[in-house]
Amino acid sequence: MKHLREDSQSIPYQDYNIIGNTFSIHEILIKNGIINISKEDVLATLNSLGTNYVTIGLSNNGTALEAFEDALKNLRDMTSCRIGKILFNIWVNTENTTLSLVAMKSITDYIERELKDIDVLWGVAIDKSLENKIRVTLLAASK
């Protein structure tokens, strides 16, 4: 089984003002996902004129929504600026954790209710090291 995507290419991070760990973005691009995020998705999210933020959210034995809300909380701790675009990836260990359509609906409902004016892209990938945890990597671009 191939674990790294051959189509992943490096992003010129130095061309962007990014606060947070850019390796987290790179990790999304190189690992095979259930729903893959592409380099084009990342570039479409990044704001070349503003500030971009990378945060991580975690849910211990909880839900994907909890991990997503934790990533947003970490974003709010970093900045109070208006966000125009969000890209997030949900990481699960499919041996111990399932990600159902109901769980995804809870996230999309939250986005529609709380983040209505923000463009959103998302993906899902497997990380067997998570055990029963769910992790969200979030990339946010200021308006």
C-alpha positions in Angstrom: 0.0 0.0 0.0 1.3 3.4 -1.0 1.4 5.8 1.9 2.8 8.9 0.2 1.2 10.6 -2.8 3.4 11.0 -5.8 1.6 14.1 -7.0 2.4 16.1 -3.9 4.7 19.0 -4.6 6.3 21.6 -2.4 4.5 24.8 -1.7 6.6 28.0 -1.7 5.8 28.8 1.9 8.3 31.6 1.9 6.0 33.5 -0.4 3.3 33.6 2.3 3.0 35.0 5.8 2.1 31.9 7.7 1.9 31.7 11.5 2.0 28.1 12.7 3.7 24.9 11.6 3.9 24.6 7.8 4.8 20.9 8.2 1.2 20.3 9.1 0.2 21.5 5.7 2.9 19.5 4.0 1.7 16.4 5.9 -1.8 16.8 4.4 -0.4 16.9 0.9 2.0 13.9 1.1 -0.2 11.4 2.9 -3.0 9.5 1.1 -6.4 10.4 2.4 -9.9 9.1 2.2 -10.7 12.6 0.7 -7.5 14.2 -0.4 -6.6 17.8 -0.3 -4.5 18.9 -3.2 -1.7 21.5 -3.6 -4.2 23.6 -5.6 -6.6 23.5 -2.7 -3.9 24.8 -0.4 -2.8 27.5 -2.8 -6.5 28.5 -3.3 -6.8 29.0 0.4 -3.6 30.8 1.2 -3.7 34.6 1.1 -0.6 36.1 -0.5 -1.4 39.6 0.8 -2.6 38.8 4.3 -1.8 36.5 7.2 -2.4 32.7 7.2 -2.6 30.6 10.3 -2.1 26.9 10.9 -3.6 25.3 14.0 -4.3 21.8 15.3 -7.3 20.6 17.2 -7.6 17.4 19.1 -10.5 15.3 20.5 -9.6 12.5 23.0 -12.3 9.8 22.6 -14.6 12.5 21.3 -16.0 13.7 18.0 -14.7 15.3 14.8 -16.7 18.3 15.7 -14.9 18.6 19.1 -11.5 18.4 17.3 -12.7 21.0 14.7 -13.9 23.4 17.5 -10.6 22.9 19.3 -8.7 23.9 16.2 -11.0 27.0 15.8 -10.4 27.9 19.5 -6.6 27.7 18.9 -7.1 29.9 15.9 -9.0 32.5 18.0 -6.2 32.4 20.5 -3.8 33.3 17.7 -5.7 36.1 16.1 -8.8 38.2 16.1 -8.6 39.2 12.5 -11.4 38.3 10.0 -11.0 35.0 8.3 -11.9 34.6 4.6 -11.0 31.0 3.9 -10.5 27.8 5.8 -9.1 24.5 4.8 -9.1 21.6 7.2 -8.2 18.0 7.3 -9.7 15.5 9.7 -7.3 12.7 10.8 -8.7 9.5 12.2 -7.4 6.0 13.0 -10.0 3.9 11.2 -9.1 0.8 13.3 -10.4 2.5 16.5 -12.4 5.5 15.3 -15.1 5.9 12.7 -16.0 9.1 10.9 -19.7 8.9 9.9 -21.7 11.0 7.6 -23.6 12.2 10.7 -20.3 13.4 12.2 -19.5 15.3 9.0 -23.0 16.8 9.0 -22.5 18.1 12.5 -19.4 19.9 11.2 -21.1 21.3 8.1 -24.0 22.4 10.2 -21.6 24.2 12.5 -19.9 25.9 9.6 -23.2 27.0 8.1 -24.3 28.4 11.4 -21.1 29.9 12.7 -18.9 30.5 9.7 -21.4 31.4 7.0 -19.2 34.0 5.1 -16.1 31.8 5.0 -15.0 29.7 2.0 -14.3 26.1 3.3 -12.4 23.2 1.8 -11.9 19.9 3.7 -10.4 16.4 3.6 -10.1 13.3 5.6 -7.0 11.1 6.1 -5.9 8.2 8.2 -3.3 8.4 11.0 -3.0 5.0 12.8 -0.9 6.6 15.6 -4.0 8.5 16.9 -5.5 5.5 18.7 -9.0 6.7 19.8 -8.2 10.4 19.1 -9.4 12.6 16.2 -7.1 15.4 15.0 -7.9 18.4 12.8 -5.3 20.4 11.0 -6.7 23.8 10.1 -5.4 26.4 7.6 -7.1 29.8 7.8 -6.4 32.8 5.6 -7.3 36.3 6.7 -9.6 38.5 4.6 
